[in-house]
Amino acid sequence: MRLANGFTAISNILAAYLIIGLWKTWMDFPVYLIGATLCFYFAGMILNDFYDRNQDALERPERVIPRGLIHPFAAGAMGFYLLICGLIFAAYQGAPSFFVGILLCGAILLYDTVIKSGIAGSIMMGLCRYLNWLLGLSFIFASEPASSGILLGLKLGYLPELLKWILLIPVPVLFYVFSLTILSKEESRAERKWPIYITITGLLLGATSVLILFGEGIFSGWWGLAVMLPGLAYLIYRLWKLSHDFRPASVQSMIKLMVLGIIPLDAMLVLSASQSWLSLAGFFAVLILLWPARILSGRFAVT
């Protein structure tokens, strides 16, 4: 079980909640979405290992199914059970969250069964994380003013500003997860270097999308850029070093760094959301999740 990765899913929900609070008004914390995101994340992970069990037997024999620690049927059943549990948690949060949960389940199953390889598979994984972020933002639609305003705007034929903002905010995360996923295709063999350059391109597109959020007036906390730009430079530097030491162990180390890097990315988005000092508190509230994630990553696999 890649337990440390679960904190990256929690950070998506927490960051989404904090951004809504910094923007609009503080609402009750969507506690059911924590259960939902963990169920969806580990369901996707288990089903991924279930459908990849024959390939993992050759390339990743240390995983639990190839080692015979769990029967494939039991793993598959647990994966689908967790998907159902995730939908139940989302339904308890509200109808909008349940709808996003259905979309997320569909994306998870498409990735695990059909669209996994190459650039298309990496885009699909990025979409899964994008939808997980939308899950975190979806709780605002349960409030009467927000839902009424959105429905009225759609009836009048225009995209309401709030909906536009919510659809754009997770785009940097989509590009980031796309980037790390395309690189992860080489973690077992390290035969092709071109994914490194696609990864760098994806990171630059993600950074550009953050700048667009500022340009659109969605973000206003410019100090978020003081975190993003050094972080981007560091990742590109590490990728440059990887291109000169291209081995499976080096790729796996880079993927581990980038997976855990989702938490600082979420924290940076919170910091960018507002010029209020509360955004700084929110930044550290998300970033602290990196501490248990790093502890668990030293005891359990991340990739």
C-alpha positions as CSV (number, residue, x, y, z in Angstrom):
1,M,0.0,0.0,0.0
2,R,1.4,3.4,-1.0
3,L,0.0,5.0,2.2
4,A,2.0,8.2,1.9
5,N,0.2,9.1,-1.3
6,G,-3.1,9.3,0.5
7,F,-2.0,12.6,2.1
8,T,-1.7,14.1,-1.4
9,A,-5.4,13.4,-1.9
10,I,-6.3,14.9,1.4
11,S,-4.2,18.0,0.5
12,N,-6.4,18.5,-2.6
13,I,-9.5,18.6,-0.5
14,L,-8.0,20.8,2.2
15,A,-6.6,23.3,-0.3
16,A,-9.9,23.5,-2.1
17,Y,-11.7,24.2,1.1
18,L,-9.3,26.9,2.1
19,I,-9.5,28.6,-1.3
20,I,-13.3,28.7,-1.1
21,G,-13.0,30.2,2.4
22,L,-10.5,32.8,1.3
23,W,-12.6,33.8,-1.7
24,K,-16.2,33.7,-0.5
25,T,-17.1,32.7,3.0
26,W,-16.1,30.1,5.5
27,M,-18.4,27.1,5.5
28,D,-18.5,23.9,7.5
29,F,-15.5,21.7,6.6
30,P,-16.6,19.0,4.0
31,V,-15.5,16.1,6.2
32,Y,-17.2,13.5,4.1
33,L,-15.0,14.4,1.2
34,I,-11.9,13.3,3.1
35,G,-13.4,9.8,3.3
36,A,-14.5,10.0,-0.3
37,T,-11.1,11.1,-1.7
38,L,-9.2,8.4,0.3
39,C,-11.6,5.7,-0.9
40,F,-11.3,6.9,-4.5
41,Y,-7.5,7.2,-4.4
42,F,-6.8,3.8,-2.9
43,A,-9.5,2.2,-5.1
44,G,-7.7,3.5,-8.1
45,M,-4.3,2.3,-6.8
46,I,-5.6,-1.2,-6.0
47,L,-7.4,-1.6,-9.3
48,N,-4.3,-0.3,-11.1
49,D,-2.3,-3.1,-9.5
50,F,-5.1,-5.6,-10.2
51,Y,-5.2,-4.9,-13.9
52,D,-1.4,-4.6,-14.1
53,R,-0.7,-7.8,-12.2
54,N,0.8,-9.7,-15.1
55,Q,3.1,-6.8,-16.2
56,D,4.1,-6.2,-12.5
57,A,5.1,-9.8,-12.2
58,L,7.8,-9.0,-14.7
59,E,8.7,-5.4,-13.9
60,R,7.6,-4.8,-10.3
61,P,7.7,-8.2,-8.6
62,E,7.9,-6.5,-5.2
63,R,4.3,-5.4,-5.3
64,V,1.8,-7.3,-3.2
65,I,-0.1,-9.2,-5.9
66,P,2.9,-10.6,-7.7
67,R,4.4,-11.6,-4.3
68,G,1.3,-13.6,-3.6
69,L,0.5,-11.6,-0.4
70,I,-3.1,-11.0,-1.6
71,H,-5.2,-12.9,-4.1
72,P,-6.0,-11.0,-7.3
73,F,-9.8,-11.5,-6.9
74,A,-9.6,-10.1,-3.3
75,A,-7.7,-7.1,-4.6
76,G,-10.2,-6.4,-7.4
77,A,-13.2,-6.8,-5.0
78,M,-11.6,-4.4,-2.5
79,G,-11.0,-1.9,-5.3
80,F,-14.6,-1.8,-6.4
81,Y,-15.8,-1.8,-2.8
82,L,-13.8,1.3,-2.1
83,L,-15.2,3.0,-5.2
84,I,-18.7,2.4,-3.9
85,C,-17.7,3.7,-0.4
86,G,-16.3,6.8,-2.1
87,L,-19.6,7.4,-3.8
88,I,-21.5,7.0,-0.5
89,F,-19.2,9.5,1.2
90,A,-19.6,11.9,-1.7
91,A,-23.4,11.5,-1.6
92,Y,-23.5,12.3,2.1
93,Q,-21.7,15.6,1.3
94,G,-24.3,16.5,-1.3
95,A,-25.6,15.9,-4.8
96,P,-22.9,18.0,-6.5
97,S,-20.1,16.1,-4.8
98,F,-21.9,12.8,-5.8
99,F,-22.0,13.9,-9.4
100,V,-18.2,14.7,-9.4
101,G,-17.6,11.4,-7.7
102,I,-19.3,9.6,-10.5
103,L,-17.1,11.4,-13.0
104,L,-14.0,10.5,-11.0
105,C,-15.0,6.9,-10.8
106,G,-15.4,6.8,-14.6
107,A,-12.0,8.4,-15.1
108,I,-10.3,6.0,-12.6
109,L,-11.8,3.0,-14.4
110,L,-10.9,4.3,-17.8
111,Y,-7.3,4.8,-16.8
112,D,-7.0,1.4,-15.0
113,T,-8.6,-0.6,-17.8
114,V,-8.3,1.2,-21.2
115,I,-6.4,4.5,-21.4
116,K,-3.2,3.9,-19.5
117,S,-0.2,4.0,-21.9
118,G,1.6,6.9,-23.5
119,I,0.6,10.5,-23.5
120,A,-3.2,9.7,-23.5
121,G,-2.8,7.7,-20.3
122,S,-0.8,10.5,-18.6
123,I,-3.6,13.0,-19.6
124,M,-6.2,10.6,-18.1
125,M,-4.2,10.4,-14.8
126,G,-4.0,14.2,-14.7
127,L,-7.8,14.3,-15.3
128,C,-8.3,12.0,-12.3
129,R,-6.4,14.4,-10.1
130,Y,-8.2,17.4,-11.6
131,L,-11.5,15.7,-10.8
132,N,-10.4,15.0,-7.3
133,W,-9.7,18.8,-6.9
134,L,-13.2,19.5,-8.3
135,L,-14.5,17.1,-5.7
136,G,-12.9,19.3,-3.0
137,L,-14.5,22.4,-4.6
138,S,-17.9,20.8,-5.2
139,F,-19.2,21.4,-1.6
140,I,-19.8,25.1,-2.4
141,F,-22.5,24.1,-4.8
142,A,-24.5,22.7,-1.9
143,S,-25.1,26.3,-0.7
144,E,-28.3,27.8,-2.0
145,P,-26.9,31.1,-3.3
146,A,-24.1,29.4,-5.2
147,S,-26.3,26.8,-6.8
148,S,-29.1,29.2,-7.6
149,G,-26.7,31.7,-9.2
150,I,-25.0,29.0,-11.4
151,L,-28.4,27.5,-12.5
152,L,-29.6,31.0,-13.4
153,G,-26.5,31.8,-15.4
154,L,-26.7,28.6,-17.4
155,K,-30.4,29.2,-18.2
156,L,-29.5,32.6,-19.5
157,G,-26.8,31.1,-21.7
158,Y,-23.6,32.2,-20.0
159,L,-20.9,30.6,-17.9
160,P,-21.2,32.0,-14.3
161,E,-18.0,33.5,-13.0
162,L,-17.9,31.2,-10.0
163,L,-18.2,28.1,-12.1
164,K,-15.5,29.4,-14.5
165,W,-13.2,29.9,-11.6
166,I,-13.8,26.5,-10.1
167,L,-13.1,24.8,-13.5
168,L,-9.9,26.7,-14.0
169,I,-8.3,26.4,-10.5
170,P,-7.3,22.7,-10.7
171,V,-5.7,23.1,-14.2
172,P,-2.1,23.5,-12.8
173,V,-2.6,20.2,-10.9
174,L,-3.7,18.5,-14.0
175,F,-0.5,19.5,-15.9
176,Y,1.7,18.6,-12.9
177,V,0.2,15.1,-12.5
178,F,0.3,14.6,-16.3
179,S,4.1,15.5,-16.1
180,L,5.0,13.1,-13.3
181,T,2.9,10.3,-14.9
182,I,4.5,10.5,-18.3
183,L,7.9,10.2,-16.6
184,S,6.7,7.3,-14.4
185,K,6.4,5.2,-17.5
186,E,10.2,4.8,-17.5
187,E,10.6,3.9,-13.8
188,S,11.0,0.2,-14.4
189,R,13.3,0.3,-17.5
190,A,14.7,3.8,-18.1
191,E,15.1,3.2,-21.8
192,R,13.7,6.4,-23.3
193,K,14.7,9.9,-22.3
194,W,12.1,11.8,-24.3
195,P,9.5,11.7,-21.4
196,I,11.9,13.9,-19.4
197,Y,11.4,16.7,-22.0
198,I,7.6,16.1,-22.0
199,T,7.7,16.4,-18.2
200,I,9.5,19.7,-18.4
201,T,7.0,21.0,-20.9
202,G,4.1,19.9,-18.7
203,L,5.6,21.7,-15.7
204,L,6.1,24.9,-17.7
205,L,2.5,24.6,-19.0
206,G,1.3,24.2,-15.4
207,A,3.3,27.3,-14.3
208,T,1.8,29.2,-17.2
209,S,-1.7,28.2,-16.1
210,V,-1.0,29.6,-12.7
211,L,0.0,32.9,-14.3
212,I,-3.3,32.8,-16.3
213,L,-5.2,32.4,-13.0
214,F,-3.5,35.7,-11.9
215,G,-4.3,37.3,-15.2
216,E,-7.9,36.4,-15.0
217,G,-8.2,37.9,-11.5
218,I,-8.9,34.5,-9.9
219,F,-5.7,34.6,-7.9
220,S,-4.3,37.8,-6.3
221,G,-1.7,36.5,-3.7
222,W,1.5,37.3,-5.7
223,W,3.7,35.8,-2.9
224,G,2.5,32.4,-4.2
225,L,4.8,33.1,-7.2
226,A,7.7,33.4,-4.7
227,V,7.1,29.8,-3.9
228,M,6.2,28.5,-7.3
229,L,9.2,29.9,-9.3
230,P,12.0,28.4,-7.1
231,G,10.1,25.1,-6.9
232,L,9.8,25.0,-10.7
233,A,13.5,25.8,-11.1
234,Y,14.4,23.0,-8.6
235,L,12.3,20.4,-10.4
236,I,13.8,21.3,-13.8
237,Y,17.3,21.1,-12.3
238,R,16.5,17.7,-10.9
239,L,15.2,16.6,-14.3
240,W,18.3,17.9,-16.0
241,K,20.4,15.8,-13.5
242,L,18.2,12.8,-14.2
243,S,18.9,13.1,-17.9
244,H,22.6,12.5,-17.1
245,D,21.9,9.7,-14.7
246,F,19.1,7.9,-16.3
247,R,18.5,4.7,-14.3
248,P,15.4,3.1,-12.9
249,A,16.4,3.9,-9.4
250,S,17.0,7.6,-10.4
251,V,13.6,7.8,-12.1
252,Q,11.9,6.3,-9.1
253,S,13.5,8.8,-6.8
254,M,12.3,11.6,-9.1
255,I,8.8,10.3,-9.2
256,K,8.8,10.0,-5.4
257,L,9.8,13.6,-5.1
258,M,7.1,14.7,-7.6
259,V,4.3,12.7,-6.0
260,L,5.0,14.2,-2.6
261,G,5.4,17.5,-4.4
262,I,1.7,17.6,-4.9
263,I,1.3,18.8,-1.3
264,P,3.5,21.9,-1.7
265,L,1.8,22.6,-5.1
266,D,-1.6,22.6,-3.3
267,A,-0.1,24.8,-0.6
268,M,1.2,27.2,-3.2
269,L,-2.3,27.5,-4.8
270,V,-3.8,28.4,-1.4
271,L,-1.1,31.0,-0.9
272,S,-1.8,32.4,-4.3
273,A,-5.6,32.6,-3.8
274,S,-5.6,35.8,-1.7
275,Q,-3.5,38.7,-0.4
276,S,-5.0,38.0,3.1
277,W,-2.6,36.8,5.8
278,L,-5.0,33.9,6.2
279,S,-3.7,32.5,3.0
280,L,-0.3,32.2,4.6
281,A,-1.8,30.3,7.5
282,G,-3.6,28.1,4.9
283,F,-0.3,27.5,3.1
284,F,1.2,26.1,6.3
285,A,-2.0,24.1,7.1
286,V,-1.6,22.3,3.8
287,L,2.1,22.0,3.9
288,I,2.2,20.3,7.2
289,L,0.7,17.2,5.5
290,L,4.1,16.7,4.0
291,W,5.4,15.7,7.4
292,P,3.4,12.4,7.8
293,A,3.7,11.8,4.1
294,R,7.5,11.9,4.2
295,I,7.5,9.6,7.3
296,L,5.3,7.0,5.6
297,S,7.3,7.3,2.3
298,G,10.3,6.1,4.2
299,R,8.5,3.0,5.2
300,F,6.2,2.2,2.3
301,A,6.6,2.5,-1.4
302,V,5.4,5.7,-3.2
303,T,5.7,4.5,-6.8
